[in-house]
Amino acid sequence: MNVIHQKILKSLAIPLLFSLPLAAQFPAPPQLFANPLSPRIANYDIVVRLDTENNLLRGKEILTWKNSTSIDVSELQFHLYLNAFRNSESTFMLEKGRRFRGFSDDEKGWGYSNVNRMVLLPAAKSARDIRMIHRLANAPANALPGLDLTAAMTFIHPDNPADIHDKTVLQVRLPQPLGPGQSLSLFIDFTAKLPEPPYARTGAKDEFYFAGQWFPKTGVFTNAGWNCHQFHTNSEFFADFGVYNVWMTVPAENLVGATGVRVGEPQINDDGTTTHFYHAEDVHDFAWSTSPDFEEFTGKSQDVDIRVLMQKDHVAQGIRHVEATKVAVAYFQDLFGDYPYPNITVIDPRRGASEVGGMEYPTLFTAGTAYGLPESIHWVELEIIHEFGHNYWQGMVASNEFEEAWLDEGINTYSDMMIMNRQYGPRGDGINFLDFDVNDFQMRRLEYIFRPTSDPMLRKAWEFASSGSYAINAYSKPGILLTSLHNYLGEETMQRVMRTYFERWKFKHPHSQDFVNIVNEVSGQNFNDFFNQAFYTPAALDYAITRLYNRRHVREIGIDFEFSTDSSGVLIAKPDTASRSDSTIAPPLFESGFTVRRKGDFKFPVEIEAVFENGEAIREQWDGKDLWKKFRYLKPVKIVSATVDPDSKMVMDINYTNNSRTFAPKSLGVNKLSAQWLFWTQFLMDQPEILNLLTIFSP
């Protein structure tokens, strides 16, 4: 027992409730992992009841939190994400330009999170008794054991002090600093209102409820202090790992899908409700959904149980969702490493609740049914593969999405592009227009090319010039960058990079340089400059062939050479008589060449191919650092074409149309590709609304 708890116990004049007998209504949670996978810093026991008439969640939680740093902590900071939707002056709404999607002037559309009471309990329970939360949940307020901290709570604005009406970060002062390695337990009574219709990943729509970022959740404490940002329009989330026990009470006719595994059967209550108990270990968030209109589909992939909860009007796509999830599980485990959890749950949002679609949570994600599209167009599969992938790059490799979004979104974009191509081929999304394949890779590349940005990749989410710039730098640009690196290193090396990164940094909080260090280590090369250009500059990569020529070679003349010509003007050499006859007639020679130019600021080694009329092809290497480089050949045949990056490895090149020059059209090759891109350039410039579709899989 630490000093804080000793002080509290001495000051208590109220009886402790922990010793009161209480029959356990639920079985003890299972032990999923004999050895913890994570540090288990932030652990939650939560009892919550859904009030369907008012879209309210009435909750009680016990937070058991450990100071894992080497410094004292004198305060706690909490995220109250739902307060982004409580007024028009929150940071989120201000960044949205006060645009209320579906909101009205009455209270129905708004959401909020209120902490009614916060009590520091007299002992931190390292091995928590599941009955404790039920005792405290039912105890009268004046009988709670511990030190009431409610009066010490205040809202802070760490990112923008001017946003004085923002209430998404709550601070509470501790009566005494908590030292390194020490733990504490807090009892929190809270009320959360879900916005209707759903907004920014959470909310209610008639009988359908999705609770995301719904409970008071601590920020991340490091030796640099608290990392607990306000809720911004572009940002997602960042939290510590822990163990969750959550009891959700909902209408009896409802099914529930949630993070973790269900423990026992739902408890039937006398008031027409049921209580569902879920347990999760080594996760950093907990989300859940409930509806009476869910239809359940199940499957299995590599020992992972799959559960899909489809809306009744979407049941025709239930099996499709299961099969796509099987593909996702199999590929991610084979390519990157083990998925340690026993299950994955897929939630299908109802009509009118699309704001919760396409979002990831530990062991659970939301998909989004595509109406009217044939199964040959694999958009449903793409979204499922993408969202499942977040269970790796954000669920287990828990980087800070507030500050380094690309580490999750960009790596995941690279992953799903690769998997879609392997599983469904180059026409993986089933669209072909004028012999041009449109798949996930092409869509991301189009966005990268046609939505130019002045921002570097590495920037806090709310500091990008626009939401579009954030989307490019978090998703498309890093996806294209990593695909280029994959092509440069080769598949085997790149796969070792990704597996090493996942294994070394899962259940931790890596930074961008940690990924770069893995690339350098595994490849045996130094890619610091490659990544620094992307991280800290908006430099674009564009190499071009700017000159291609052939000319008749004029043989050596001057006082050091003898020569004559035959009747056709061909030079006749006068070689050393010891080696050749005076009658030797030299064959005609051609001087050929080209210039390759770096038109963008991004510097990277490139390969160039020169092709001659006899079919000979010569590959050249250039470090790409200077503005230009000339190549010259002396051959009895003419050059036909020159192509920079002939194998299209550097897919981050923003302009394929200048990559090649030729004297004769090719039936298949770069010219055809260039023509296609020229067409699509003009087409998309004339159809800007199509570009808006390119970020539909952003979460």
VMD Tcl script that draws the C-alpha trace (Angstrom):
set ca {
  {0.00 0.00 0.00}
  {1.52 3.34 -0.99}
  {1.60 6.59 0.93}
  {-1.50 7.97 -0.80}
  {-3.60 5.03 0.27}
  {-2.29 5.14 3.85}
  {-3.25 8.80 4.09}
  {-6.73 8.10 2.75}
  {-7.38 5.23 5.15}
  {-6.41 7.34 8.15}
  {-8.83 10.05 7.10}
  {-11.80 7.80 6.40}
  {-14.76 8.04 8.70}
  {-16.95 5.82 6.54}
  {-17.03 2.02 6.47}
  {-15.37 0.10 3.66}
  {-17.75 -1.82 1.47}
  {-15.30 -4.35 0.08}
  {-15.95 -6.87 2.84}
  {-19.72 -6.95 2.36}
  {-20.93 -10.27 0.96}
  {-22.23 -10.21 -2.60}
  {-23.15 -13.22 -4.72}
  {-21.30 -13.14 -8.02}
  {-23.80 -12.92 -10.85}
  {-21.21 -13.64 -13.52}
  {-18.40 -16.16 -13.75}
  {-14.85 -15.01 -13.32}
  {-13.29 -13.84 -16.58}
  {-11.00 -16.28 -18.37}
  {-7.26 -15.84 -18.49}
  {-6.58 -15.32 -22.19}
  {-2.81 -15.04 -21.89}
  {-0.76 -16.82 -19.24}
  {1.93 -14.20 -19.67}
  {0.76 -10.61 -20.28}
  {1.47 -9.38 -23.78}
  {1.60 -5.74 -22.77}
  {2.56 -3.57 -19.75}
  {-1.16 -3.36 -18.75}
  {-0.88 0.22 -17.56}
  {-4.54 1.32 -17.80}
  {-7.11 -1.29 -16.70}
  {-10.87 -0.79 -16.61}
  {-13.86 -2.44 -14.95}
  {-17.03 -0.83 -16.28}
  {-20.72 -1.34 -15.61}
  {-22.91 0.51 -18.14}
  {-26.66 0.65 -18.79}
  {-28.14 1.82 -22.09}
  {-31.06 4.23 -21.77}
  {-32.71 3.84 -25.19}
  {-35.23 6.63 -24.66}
  {-32.53 9.26 -24.21}
  {-29.55 7.68 -26.01}
  {-27.71 7.72 -22.70}
  {-25.05 5.47 -21.26}
  {-25.09 5.49 -17.46}
  {-21.79 4.07 -16.32}
  {-19.56 3.32 -13.37}
  {-15.94 2.38 -13.83}
  {-12.92 1.48 -11.77}
  {-9.67 2.53 -13.37}
  {-6.55 0.80 -12.06}
  {-3.59 2.77 -13.38}
  {0.14 2.29 -12.98}
  {2.87 4.88 -13.24}
  {5.30 3.06 -15.53}
  {7.71 5.99 -15.89}
  {10.74 7.06 -13.89}
  {9.15 10.30 -12.68}
  {6.36 11.23 -10.27}
  {2.89 12.03 -11.55}
  {0.89 14.67 -9.69}
  {-2.25 14.68 -11.84}
  {-4.26 12.45 -14.14}
  {-5.59 13.47 -17.55}
  {-8.61 11.92 -19.22}
  {-10.10 11.96 -22.70}
  {-13.82 12.78 -22.80}
  {-14.16 12.40 -26.56}
  {-17.95 12.69 -26.70}
  {-17.69 16.29 -25.49}
  {-16.54 17.15 -29.00}
  {-20.24 17.04 -29.86}
  {-21.68 18.97 -26.89}
  {-21.49 22.48 -28.40}
  {-20.51 24.40 -31.50}
  {-17.35 25.79 -29.84}
  {-15.47 22.56 -29.17}
  {-12.13 22.15 -30.91}
  {-13.64 19.48 -33.15}
  {-16.56 21.66 -34.21}
  {-14.44 24.76 -34.73}
  {-12.14 22.80 -37.02}
  {-15.23 21.51 -38.84}
  {-16.31 25.08 -39.42}
  {-19.25 24.50 -37.06}
  {-20.86 22.18 -39.58}
  {-23.26 19.87 -37.74}
  {-23.93 16.83 -39.88}
  {-27.54 15.96 -39.18}
  {-27.65 18.04 -36.02}
  {-30.51 20.34 -35.08}
  {-31.07 23.01 -32.48}
  {-32.61 20.59 -30.00}
  {-30.60 18.26 -27.80}
  {-31.26 15.07 -29.74}
  {-28.37 15.44 -32.14}
  {-25.72 16.41 -29.61}
  {-23.52 14.16 -27.54}
  {-21.56 14.64 -24.36}
  {-19.63 12.97 -21.55}
  {-20.15 14.05 -17.96}
  {-18.07 12.83 -15.02}
  {-20.49 12.96 -12.12}
  {-18.10 11.80 -9.45}
  {-14.50 10.67 -9.13}
  {-13.22 8.93 -6.00}
  {-9.67 7.79 -5.26}
  {-10.07 4.34 -3.73}
  {-8.07 3.27 -0.69}
  {-6.21 0.44 -2.42}
  {-5.04 -0.28 -5.92}
  {-6.16 -3.78 -6.82}
  {-3.52 -5.49 -8.91}
  {-5.68 -8.62 -9.13}
  {-9.13 -7.09 -9.17}
  {-12.22 -8.66 -7.63}
  {-14.97 -8.48 -10.25}
  {-17.52 -8.05 -7.49}
  {-16.01 -4.74 -6.43}
  {-17.38 -2.81 -9.38}
  {-20.90 -4.09 -8.70}
  {-20.67 -3.12 -5.03}
  {-19.57 0.39 -5.88}
  {-22.06 0.73 -8.71}
  {-24.90 0.05 -6.30}
  {-23.54 1.97 -3.32}
  {-25.05 5.35 -2.37}
  {-22.79 8.26 -3.13}
  {-22.26 9.11 0.53}
  {-21.08 5.59 1.28}
  {-18.24 5.40 -1.24}
  {-14.93 4.55 0.40}
  {-12.06 6.77 -0.57}
  {-11.13 10.40 -1.22}
  {-13.55 12.37 -3.36}
  {-11.64 14.15 -6.14}
  {-14.65 15.59 -7.94}
  {-13.89 19.14 -6.80}
  {-10.31 18.78 -8.10}
  {-11.47 18.17 -11.68}
  {-10.99 20.83 -14.34}
  {-10.98 21.03 -18.13}
  {-7.71 21.89 -19.83}
  {-6.76 22.78 -23.40}
  {-3.22 21.49 -24.03}
  {-3.25 22.02 -27.80}
  {-5.06 25.33 -28.09}
  {-5.65 27.36 -24.91}
  {-7.95 29.65 -26.89}
  {-10.57 26.87 -27.20}
  {-11.93 27.61 -23.75}
  {-15.27 25.90 -24.46}
  {-13.65 22.60 -25.38}
  {-14.22 19.93 -22.73}
  {-12.52 16.91 -24.28}
  {-9.57 16.79 -21.83}
  {-10.23 16.51 -18.10}
  {-7.51 17.01 -15.50}
  {-7.67 15.95 -11.87}
  {-5.01 16.77 -9.28}
  {-3.85 13.98 -6.98}
  {-3.57 14.67 -3.25}
  {0.01 13.44 -3.39}
  {2.33 12.51 -6.28}
  {2.30 8.90 -7.39}
  {5.83 7.59 -7.65}
  {7.42 5.39 -10.33}
  {6.05 1.86 -10.27}
  {3.13 2.77 -8.00}
  {-0.54 2.16 -8.85}
  {-3.86 3.71 -7.93}
  {-7.54 2.94 -8.40}
  {-10.24 5.46 -9.24}
  {-13.99 5.03 -9.09}
  {-15.71 7.14 -11.76}
  {-19.43 7.71 -12.12}
  {-20.21 9.03 -15.60}
  {-23.03 9.72 -18.03}
  {-22.48 9.67 -21.78}
  {-24.90 10.74 -24.48}
  {-24.52 9.31 -27.96}
  {-25.17 11.73 -30.84}
  {-28.05 10.92 -33.19}
  {-27.46 10.31 -36.00}
  {-23.95 8.98 -35.38}
  {-21.13 11.44 -35.85}
  {-17.40 10.85 -36.15}
  {-17.42 7.11 -35.42}
  {-19.99 6.94 -32.62}
  {-23.68 7.41 -31.98}
  {-27.25 6.15 -32.29}
  {-29.74 5.73 -35.09}
  {-33.19 4.56 -34.02}
  {-32.70 1.02 -32.66}
  {-28.97 0.84 -33.59}
  {-26.25 1.95 -31.16}
  {-22.52 2.10 -31.57}
  {-20.47 3.17 -28.55}
  {-16.99 4.29 -29.53}
  {-14.77 6.46 -27.30}
  {-17.63 6.44 -24.82}
  {-16.02 6.20 -21.37}
  {-13.54 8.43 -19.50}
  {-10.16 7.16 -20.67}
  {-6.70 8.19 -19.53}
  {-4.15 9.71 -21.80}
  {-0.64 8.30 -22.05}
  {1.90 9.35 -19.44}
  {5.59 9.27 -20.41}
  {8.81 10.68 -19.00}
  {7.98 13.79 -21.04}
  {4.65 14.20 -19.25}
  {1.06 13.63 -20.36}
  {0.16 12.99 -23.97}
  {-3.54 13.78 -23.88}
  {-4.65 15.89 -26.83}
  {-7.95 17.59 -27.44}
  {-10.24 15.76 -29.86}
  {-9.49 17.19 -33.31}
  {-11.38 16.75 -36.56}
  {-8.58 14.90 -38.32}
  {-7.05 13.01 -35.42}
  {-7.76 9.54 -34.18}
  {-6.65 8.07 -30.88}
  {-3.79 7.02 -28.60}
  {-3.99 5.06 -25.35}
  {-2.20 2.57 -23.12}
  {-2.80 -1.18 -22.99}
  {-4.72 -2.88 -20.23}
  {-7.34 -5.42 -19.19}
  {-11.05 -4.67 -19.59}
  {-14.07 -6.18 -17.84}
  {-17.26 -4.58 -19.14}
  {-20.88 -5.35 -18.25}
  {-23.40 -3.85 -20.71}
  {-27.12 -3.81 -19.94}
  {-29.36 -3.43 -23.00}
  {-32.93 -4.33 -24.05}
  {-33.53 -8.08 -23.83}
  {-34.19 -8.42 -27.57}
  {-30.83 -6.91 -28.53}
  {-27.68 -8.68 -29.64}
  {-24.36 -7.23 -28.53}
  {-20.98 -7.18 -30.25}
  {-17.98 -5.89 -28.33}
  {-14.23 -5.86 -27.95}
  {-12.89 -9.04 -26.37}
  {-14.70 -12.30 -25.63}
  {-18.11 -12.85 -24.11}
  {-18.00 -14.42 -20.64}
  {-20.88 -16.76 -19.90}
  {-24.42 -16.28 -21.12}
  {-26.20 -12.91 -20.94}
  {-27.82 -12.26 -17.54}
  {-31.63 -11.91 -17.81}
  {-32.92 -9.07 -15.63}
  {-36.40 -8.45 -14.21}
  {-36.85 -5.13 -16.04}
  {-36.83 -6.51 -19.59}
  {-33.10 -6.11 -20.08}
  {-30.10 -8.40 -20.32}
  {-26.54 -7.81 -19.15}
  {-23.67 -8.96 -21.35}
  {-20.21 -9.46 -19.84}
  {-17.12 -9.08 -22.08}
  {-13.49 -9.50 -21.13}
  {-10.43 -8.30 -23.06}
  {-6.71 -8.45 -22.31}
  {-3.84 -6.41 -23.69}
  {-5.99 -3.94 -25.62}
  {-6.00 -0.14 -25.52}
  {-9.67 0.54 -26.17}
  {-13.11 -0.99 -25.85}
  {-16.04 -0.44 -28.23}
  {-19.41 -2.10 -28.50}
  {-22.61 -2.11 -30.50}
  {-26.15 -3.32 -29.94}
  {-29.29 -3.69 -32.03}
  {-32.36 -5.94 -32.18}
  {-31.90 -6.17 -35.96}
  {-28.54 -7.91 -36.00}
  {-28.26 -11.24 -37.79}
  {-25.25 -13.32 -36.78}
  {-22.85 -15.02 -39.20}
  {-19.81 -16.96 -38.05}
  {-16.68 -18.51 -39.47}
  {-13.10 -19.41 -38.61}
  {-9.70 -18.61 -40.10}
  {-6.43 -20.01 -38.72}
  {-7.91 -20.63 -35.25}
  {-9.48 -17.15 -35.10}
  {-13.25 -17.15 -34.54}
  {-15.08 -14.72 -36.81}
  {-18.41 -13.20 -35.85}
  {-20.26 -10.85 -38.21}
  {-23.33 -8.94 -37.03}
  {-25.27 -7.89 -40.13}
  {-28.33 -5.70 -40.39}
  {-31.44 -7.63 -41.43}
  {-31.68 -5.80 -44.74}
  {-28.03 -6.69 -45.48}
  {-28.13 -10.41 -44.76}
  {-27.42 -11.29 -48.38}
  {-23.87 -10.00 -47.81}
  {-23.28 -11.76 -44.50}
  {-21.32 -14.66 -45.95}
  {-19.35 -12.23 -48.10}
  {-18.26 -10.36 -44.96}
  {-17.19 -13.60 -43.30}
  {-15.17 -14.73 -46.32}
  {-13.44 -11.35 -46.64}
  {-12.52 -11.48 -42.95}
  {-11.07 -14.96 -43.46}
  {-8.86 -13.54 -46.22}
  {-7.73 -10.69 -43.98}
  {-6.87 -12.92 -41.02}
  {-4.95 -15.41 -43.17}
  {-2.90 -12.83 -45.05}
  {-1.96 -10.70 -42.06}
  {-0.88 -13.71 -40.03}
  {1.13 -15.16 -42.91}
  {2.75 -11.87 -43.90}
  {3.32 -10.02 -40.65}
  {2.93 -12.21 -37.57}
  {0.56 -13.90 -35.17}
  {-2.85 -12.46 -34.29}
  {-2.93 -13.53 -30.64}
  {-6.56 -12.86 -29.80}
  {-9.07 -15.69 -30.10}
  {-11.67 -13.78 -32.09}
  {-12.63 -10.86 -34.31}
  {-16.06 -9.19 -34.52}
  {-17.39 -7.29 -37.54}
  {-20.24 -4.79 -37.10}
  {-22.45 -3.80 -40.03}
  {-23.97 -0.33 -39.44}
  {-27.61 0.29 -40.28}
  {-28.79 2.66 -42.99}
  {-28.39 6.24 -41.82}
  {-25.48 5.34 -39.52}
  {-22.66 5.40 -42.05}
  {-20.57 7.67 -39.81}
  {-19.65 4.65 -37.70}
  {-18.66 2.56 -40.71}
  {-15.09 1.73 -41.65}
  {-13.55 2.15 -38.20}
  {-11.20 0.00 -36.17}
  {-11.09 -1.05 -32.53}
  {-9.24 -3.90 -30.79}
  {-10.72 -7.25 -31.89}
  {-13.67 -5.40 -33.47}
  {-14.23 -3.21 -36.47}
  {-17.09 -1.73 -38.43}
  {-17.49 -2.41 -42.12}
  {-20.01 -0.84 -44.48}
  {-22.28 -2.58 -46.94}
  {-21.94 -1.38 -50.53}
  {-25.40 -1.26 -52.06}
  {-25.95 -2.22 -55.66}
  {-22.38 -3.24 -56.44}
  {-21.68 -6.69 -57.90}
  {-19.34 -9.01 -56.01}
  {-16.78 -8.59 -58.79}
  {-16.19 -5.09 -57.41}
  {-14.37 -5.83 -54.18}
  {-14.96 -2.64 -52.23}
  {-16.51 -4.54 -49.33}
  {-13.47 -6.82 -49.22}
  {-11.11 -3.86 -49.37}
  {-12.75 -2.15 -46.44}
  {-12.76 -5.33 -44.34}
  {-9.09 -6.06 -45.11}
  {-8.18 -2.47 -44.32}
  {-10.05 -2.32 -41.03}
  {-8.82 -5.71 -39.86}
  {-5.28 -4.56 -40.61}
  {-5.64 -1.84 -38.02}
  {-5.71 -4.60 -35.40}
  {-2.02 -4.96 -36.27}
  {-0.67 -1.48 -36.92}
  {-2.83 0.36 -34.38}
  {-4.35 -2.39 -32.25}
  {-1.06 -4.06 -31.37}
  {1.63 -1.70 -32.70}
  {0.02 1.18 -30.86}
  {1.59 4.28 -32.36}
  {0.41 7.80 -31.59}
  {-2.19 8.65 -34.24}
  {-2.50 12.20 -32.94}
  {1.08 12.92 -33.88}
  {2.28 10.23 -36.33}
  {-0.82 9.03 -38.14}
  {1.13 7.49 -41.03}
  {2.58 4.79 -38.77}
  {-0.86 3.22 -38.61}
  {-2.83 4.51 -41.58}
  {0.03 4.56 -44.06}
  {1.50 1.19 -43.15}
  {-2.01 -0.26 -43.21}
  {-2.67 1.27 -46.64}
  {0.51 -0.36 -47.95}
  {-0.59 -3.66 -46.40}
  {-4.10 -3.70 -47.87}
  {-2.87 -2.64 -51.32}
  {-0.47 -5.59 -51.33}
  {-3.08 -8.06 -50.06}
  {-5.77 -6.89 -52.49}
  {-3.38 -7.36 -55.39}
  {-2.34 -10.83 -54.21}
  {-5.85 -12.05 -53.52}
  {-7.83 -10.42 -56.31}
  {-5.18 -9.55 -58.89}
  {-4.42 -6.25 -60.66}
  {-8.13 -5.82 -61.35}
  {-8.89 -6.50 -57.72}
  {-11.64 -3.94 -57.47}
  {-13.29 -5.22 -60.63}
  {-13.26 -1.94 -62.55}
  {-11.77 -1.49 -66.00}
  {-12.19 1.63 -68.08}
  {-10.67 1.99 -71.56}
  {-8.33 -0.89 -70.76}
  {-7.16 0.85 -67.58}
  {-7.40 -1.17 -64.36}
  {-8.71 0.66 -61.31}
  {-7.83 -1.03 -58.04}
  {-6.88 0.00 -54.54}
  {-3.32 0.82 -55.56}
  {-4.39 2.94 -58.53}
  {-6.95 4.80 -56.45}
  {-4.35 5.67 -53.83}
  {-1.85 6.69 -56.48}
  {-4.42 8.88 -58.18}
  {-5.12 10.66 -54.92}
  {-1.41 11.08 -54.28}
  {-0.88 12.59 -57.74}
  {-3.98 14.70 -58.24}
  {-4.30 16.19 -54.78}
  {-0.97 17.95 -54.40}
  {-0.05 18.95 -50.88}
  {2.38 21.42 -49.40}
  {2.72 19.40 -46.20}
  {5.34 16.84 -45.19}
  {4.16 13.43 -44.02}
  {5.13 13.80 -40.38}
  {2.98 16.40 -38.68}
  {0.41 16.50 -35.90}
  {-2.97 15.61 -37.33}
  {-4.54 19.00 -36.72}
  {-1.57 20.93 -38.15}
  {-2.02 19.86 -41.77}
  {-3.20 22.50 -44.21}
  {-6.52 20.73 -44.78}
  {-8.37 17.48 -44.24}
  {-7.39 16.49 -47.76}
  {-3.71 17.08 -47.00}
  {-4.05 15.02 -43.82}
  {-5.64 12.17 -45.78}
  {-2.91 12.14 -48.41}
  {-0.07 12.26 -45.89}
  {-1.61 9.76 -43.50}
  {-2.86 7.23 -46.06}
  {-1.97 7.54 -49.72}
  {1.50 9.06 -49.73}
  {3.01 6.67 -47.15}
  {1.26 3.75 -48.85}
  {2.87 4.72 -52.16}
  {6.19 5.47 -50.45}
  {6.31 2.01 -48.84}
  {5.30 0.34 -52.09}
  {8.23 2.07 -53.78}
  {10.52 0.89 -50.99}
  {9.11 -2.63 -51.40}
  {9.91 -2.56 -55.12}
  {13.40 -1.24 -54.47}
  {14.34 -3.71 -51.73}
  {12.53 -6.70 -53.18}
  {9.67 -8.67 -51.69}
  {11.73 -10.93 -49.43}
  {13.63 -8.09 -47.76}
  {10.56 -5.91 -47.38}
  {8.62 -8.73 -45.78}
  {11.44 -9.22 -43.26}
  {11.29 -5.49 -42.55}
  {7.57 -5.62 -41.80}
  {7.70 -8.79 -39.71}
  {10.65 -7.49 -37.69}
  {8.91 -4.18 -37.05}
  {5.72 -5.90 -35.93}
  {7.43 -8.43 -33.66}
  {9.73 -5.90 -32.04}
  {7.21 -3.12 -31.47}
  {3.88 -4.83 -30.81}
  {2.30 -3.80 -27.50}
  {4.54 -0.75 -27.36}
  {4.36 2.80 -28.66}
  {6.89 3.13 -31.52}
  {7.83 6.34 -33.28}
  {8.68 7.00 -36.91}
  {12.43 6.66 -36.39}
  {11.88 3.23 -34.85}
  {10.43 2.07 -38.16}
  {13.30 3.64 -40.12}
  {15.82 1.93 -37.86}
  {14.24 -1.44 -38.65}
  {14.44 -0.71 -42.39}
  {18.12 0.18 -42.07}
  {18.90 -2.84 -39.92}
  {17.16 -5.44 -42.07}
  {18.21 -4.02 -45.46}
  {21.79 -3.28 -44.43}
  {21.44 0.14 -46.06}
  {20.90 3.67 -44.78}
  {17.45 5.00 -45.67}
  {17.47 7.96 -43.29}
  {17.61 10.46 -46.13}
  {14.85 8.66 -48.03}
  {12.47 8.92 -45.09}
  {13.59 12.37 -43.97}
  {12.61 13.79 -47.34}
  {9.12 12.35 -46.90}
  {8.81 13.11 -43.17}
  {10.01 16.70 -43.15}
  {9.57 18.09 -46.67}
  {6.79 18.13 -49.26}
  {9.30 17.11 -51.94}
  {7.89 15.21 -54.93}
  {9.72 12.56 -56.94}
  {9.72 13.13 -60.71}
  {12.44 11.85 -63.03}
  {12.14 12.37 -66.79}
  {13.85 11.57 -70.08}
  {14.24 15.02 -71.62}
  {16.32 14.33 -74.73}
  {16.74 11.33 -77.02}
  {18.92 11.47 -80.14}
  {20.70 9.50 -82.89}
  {23.31 10.92 -85.29}
  {25.82 9.51 -87.76}
  {29.16 9.25 -86.09}
  {31.86 11.34 -87.69}
  {35.01 9.31 -87.42}
  {38.18 10.66 -85.96}
  {39.82 13.32 -88.08}
  {42.65 15.72 -87.57}
  {46.39 15.68 -87.78}
  {46.53 12.50 -85.68}
  {44.32 10.47 -88.04}
  {44.32 9.49 -91.68}
  {41.08 8.87 -93.49}
  {39.40 8.71 -96.86}
  {35.88 8.04 -98.04}
  {34.36 5.62 -100.47}
  {31.92 6.57 -103.19}
  {28.98 6.57 -100.76}
  {30.70 8.83 -98.25}
  {31.46 6.14 -95.70}
  {34.72 6.79 -93.98}
  {37.53 4.38 -94.82}
  {39.91 3.96 -91.92}
  {43.66 4.07 -92.48}
  {44.72 1.80 -89.59}
  {48.12 0.69 -88.55}
  {49.35 -1.51 -91.43}
  {50.68 -3.97 -88.89}
  {47.19 -4.79 -87.74}
  {44.87 -4.31 -90.73}
  {44.85 -3.90 -94.45}
  {44.50 -0.44 -95.98}
  {41.44 -1.75 -97.76}
  {39.47 -2.22 -94.47}
  {36.17 -0.32 -94.65}
  {34.73 0.58 -91.25}
  {31.02 -0.11 -90.75}
  {28.81 2.92 -90.11}
  {28.54 3.92 -86.46}
  {25.87 5.92 -84.68}
  {26.26 8.24 -81.77}
  {23.14 7.88 -79.57}
  {22.16 9.16 -76.19}
  {19.67 10.75 -73.86}
  {19.43 13.00 -70.84}
  {17.64 12.04 -67.65}
  {16.54 14.93 -65.49}
  {15.42 15.22 -61.88}
  {12.41 17.52 -62.12}
  {11.25 17.05 -58.53}
  {13.01 17.79 -55.27}
  {12.87 14.22 -53.96}
  {16.18 12.42 -54.58}
  {16.44 8.67 -54.92}
  {18.50 6.24 -57.03}
  {16.86 5.33 -60.31}
  {17.41 2.79 -63.05}
  {17.32 3.71 -66.73}
  {16.93 1.39 -69.69}
  {18.18 2.14 -73.21}
  {16.81 -0.07 -76.01}
  {18.41 -0.32 -79.46}
  {16.95 -1.30 -82.82}
  {18.60 -4.72 -82.73}
  {16.76 -5.52 -79.48}
  {19.70 -4.91 -77.19}
  {18.72 -3.36 -73.84}
  {21.20 -1.69 -71.51}
  {20.37 -0.93 -67.86}
  {22.05 2.07 -66.27}
  {22.15 3.16 -62.61}
  {22.08 6.74 -61.40}
  {22.05 8.02 -57.82}
  {19.56 10.69 -58.86}
  {21.15 13.46 -56.81}
  {22.16 15.93 -59.52}
  {19.66 17.80 -61.64}
  {20.58 15.83 -64.75}
  {22.84 13.17 -66.20}
  {23.73 12.39 -69.82}
  {24.27 8.94 -71.27}
  {26.10 8.41 -74.59}
  {26.63 5.29 -76.72}
  {28.63 4.54 -79.88}
  {27.12 1.57 -81.71}
  {26.46 0.32 -85.24}
  {22.70 0.49 -84.43}
  {20.43 3.34 -83.40}
  {18.76 3.81 -80.04}
  {15.02 3.23 -80.07}
  {13.93 4.37 -76.60}
  {15.07 5.42 -73.17}
  {13.01 4.86 -70.03}
  {13.64 5.95 -66.48}
  {12.40 3.38 -63.94}
  {11.52 0.83 -66.67}
  {9.97 -1.64 -64.21}
  {7.80 1.07 -62.59}
  {9.29 0.37 -59.19}
  {9.18 3.99 -58.03}
  {5.43 4.33 -57.96}
  {5.84 7.58 -56.02}
  {6.94 9.24 -59.29}
  {4.21 11.82 -59.78}
  {4.39 11.88 -63.59}
  {4.72 8.69 -65.60}
  {4.14 10.54 -68.87}
  {7.68 11.93 -68.99}
  {9.43 8.72 -67.98}
  {10.06 7.56 -71.53}
  {11.03 8.81 -74.96}
  {11.01 6.71 -78.10}
  {11.60 6.94 -81.84}
  {9.15 4.16 -82.62}
  {5.82 3.43 -80.90}
  {5.67 0.31 -78.77}
  {2.64 -1.94 -78.90}
  {2.78 -2.47 -75.15}
  {4.79 -0.47 -72.70}
  {5.39 2.95 -71.33}
  {3.80 4.86 -74.20}
  {0.53 3.02 -73.70}
  {0.71 3.64 -69.98}
  {1.46 7.29 -70.59}
  {-1.51 7.67 -72.88}
  {-3.76 6.09 -70.30}
  {-2.51 8.39 -67.57}
  {-2.93 11.43 -69.82}
  {-6.53 10.46 -70.40}
  {-7.17 9.91 -66.70}
  {-5.44 13.16 -65.83}
  {-7.83 15.12 -68.00}
  {-10.83 13.04 -66.96}
  {-10.23 13.47 -63.24}
  {-9.43 17.14 -63.52}
  {-12.85 17.54 -65.11}
  {-14.54 15.34 -62.47}
  {-13.32 16.62 -59.07}
  {-16.16 14.93 -57.25}
  {-14.60 11.57 -58.11}
  {-11.52 12.56 -56.14}
  {-13.69 12.94 -53.08}
  {-14.42 9.21 -53.26}
  {-10.76 8.37 -52.88}
  {-10.85 8.77 -49.10}
  {-13.93 6.65 -48.39}
  {-11.75 4.09 -46.58}
  {-9.88 6.65 -44.51}
  {-10.53 5.55 -40.88}
}
mol new
graphics top color blue
foreach p $ca { graphics top sphere $p radius 0.5 }
foreach p [lrange $ca 0 end-1] q [lrange $ca 1 end] { graphics top cylinder $p $q radius 0.2 }
display resetview
